[in-house]
Amino acid sequence: MNSNSQVFLNGSFIKWNEATVHIMCHSFGRGSAIFEVLGFHTTKKGRFIFRLDDHISRLLETANLLDMELPLSREAIFDAVRKTVQKNKLKEGFIKIIGFFPQISFETTYPQKRLDLAIFILSPEKDMPDLAVSLKEGAAVCVSKWEKLSPRMVPTEAKVAANYLNGIMARNDAKDRGFDYAIMCDDEGFLAEGATESIFLIKGNTLITPALGTILNGITRRSILEAARETGIKTVEDKLPRNIIYEADEIFLSGTPKKILPVKRMEERVFEEIPGPITKKLSDIMNEVVSGEDDRFSKWLYPV
Ligand SMILES: Cc1ncc(COP(=O)(O)O)c(C=O)c1O
């Protein structure tokens, strides 16, 4: 973690070490913190935040689903994110926006509806050192014994800390079994997603991914689908039986920090070519998009 970095907190900037809460606060005790993670990149034309508008929409949607209130308007959050990146000199990295209840509370219900808001900058090298290795080498994945939370239990589309126990259990289990990442099925046995990743399969020339419903509406997922269609790759979003994953020609995971993470091993099955041809094609497109070299998708880049 970069202890010199500046953190946005409710309209002011404070030092990293000052960005603390009491252990007895509601968001710590009950997992009521909501969040978004975004990426920013340096291109020839300067620094840009990837799909800032869509991430803020998803943050507002999370607050709405959970009947919470953000303390700032959409425009003010937009501005605060850009100012936080400006204040920190990193060329590329990640932004974590967190809405939380700092109030000391032993109650189950929220202490109030209005959240506090903090924005942090994270560095890929310092904060996610394993990521570069798995992006280069590919990831080993397994199907988890843990099912994805059902939308009948909680709003699974909400990015709220409490929902992530599900992914923590799945990922811990995968690690204990010697894999890097876990793939969860939903409570009807259909493929869903990873702990913090969307999943994609390739069969022949078709890109296949689980339909929305039980999974997070991933912003990288939707970008990859749009880029694939634009490039002439056939895409399918559907309810997918678990077995299809054992028959795929290529598999990859997607998410903001990883963009596209190729799978090198799916349980017993080792893929010889990493990344496979379609995974590589999409990965190259996504790298060009974030470097500002693909004009078709420049609408996704928001100047810092
Ligand atoms: C459960 C889950 N699925 C998928 C993703 C990937 O979403 P995005 O591409 O918007 O980062 C995330 C991201 O954190 C996630 O938490």
The ligand as a Tripos MOL2 file, in Angstrom:
@<TRIPOS>MOLECULE
LIG
   16    16     1     0     0
SMALL
NO_CHARGES

@<TRIPOS>ATOM
      1 C1        -18.6400  -10.8590   -8.2410 C.3       1 LIG1
      2 C2        -17.9080  -10.1330   -9.3180 C.ar      1 LIG1
      3 N1        -18.0440  -10.5440  -10.5940 N.ar      1 LIG1
      4 C3        -17.4110   -9.9320  -11.6090 C.ar      1 LIG1
      5 C4        -16.5960   -8.8360  -11.3710 C.ar      1 LIG1
      6 C5        -15.9470   -8.1170  -12.5220 C.3       1 LIG1
      7 O1        -16.5860   -6.8680  -12.6980 O.3       1 LIG1
      8 P1        -15.8860   -5.6370  -13.4150 P.3       1 LIG1
      9 O2        -15.5170   -6.0980  -14.7640 O.co2     1 LIG1
     10 O3        -16.9210   -4.5830  -13.4360 O.co2     1 LIG1
     11 O4        -14.6850   -5.2790  -12.6040 O.co2     1 LIG1
     12 C6        -16.4270   -8.3660  -10.0620 C.ar      1 LIG1
     13 C7        -15.5750   -7.2110   -9.8040 C.2       1 LIG1
     14 O5        -15.2270   -6.8980   -8.7150 O.2       1 LIG1
     15 C8        -17.1090   -9.0300   -9.0150 C.ar      1 LIG1
     16 O6        -16.9700   -8.6150   -7.7660 O.3       1 LIG1
@<TRIPOS>BOND
     1     1     2 1
     2     2     3 ar
     3     2    15 ar
     4     3     4 ar
     5     4     5 ar
     6     5     6 1
     7     5    12 ar
     8     6     7 1
     9     7     8 1
    10     8     9 2
    11     8    10 1
    12     8    11 1
    13    12    13 1
    14    12    15 ar
    15    13    14 2
    16    15    16 1
@<TRIPOS>SUBSTRUCTURE
     1 LIG1         1 GROUP 0 **** ****
